[in-house]
Amino acid sequence: MTKNNYSRMEMLNMYITFSFDTLIALVALFLSIASAIYAWHFNLFRVSVTSIEVKKEREHVMISFSVSNISTRALTIKDITLEHDGHRILDNGFSPEEYDIEKNRNKRQFWDESHPLYTDGPLPVPQMRWNPYDLSPAYDPSSVSSPFKRSVELVPFHAEEFSYYVDALPQTINVTCNHRIHRLSKTISIPTKLD
């Protein structure tokens, strides 16, 4: 036998003996691998879209939702898009205040014409009058849309609310951040299931 073959034979004949020291080393190896996996998983950036609601406001459809940072570190939302059949949906610009002002314009004119400033008679007497359509209606803050306009910093375990007046309900909401939030991507696509 040559020297080369002899060393191979020695390697094959090695026995692994389990002693208390070997057991402690294996347990330490397992715990270090488990803690590395735990640390990696604990430090992942995660985002969720919750509280998706659809409501009709003055004959227009409004969708509102919250984007939450459910990770332990702060992150920045760079973009939010709503999509329907692969097409981007934008806020249609509906304003409840402008809608009410326009709707009440004709009512205000009719009220002014049917309630003259002076009474009829030999001497015109000014009347105290108050047109109810001159007042601005009170608005629920949730009826005004607040679409994504610029980057938003989200601290850990906090949420930001967004709302859009839309012509078609979105099938997905895409959230893009400054860190990877879904596998190797900085964008996550969440189905809305509103159809």
Secondary structure, DSSP 8 states (H G I E B T S, - for coil): --HHHHHHHHHHT------HHHHHHHHHHHHHHHHHHHHHHHT---EEEEEEEEEEETTEEEEEEEEEE-SSS-EEEEEEEEEETTEEE------HHHHHHHHHHHHHHHHHHHS-SB-SSSS--B-----GGGS-----GGGS-B---S-EEE-TT-EEEEEEEESS--SEEEEEESS--BTTBSEEEEE----
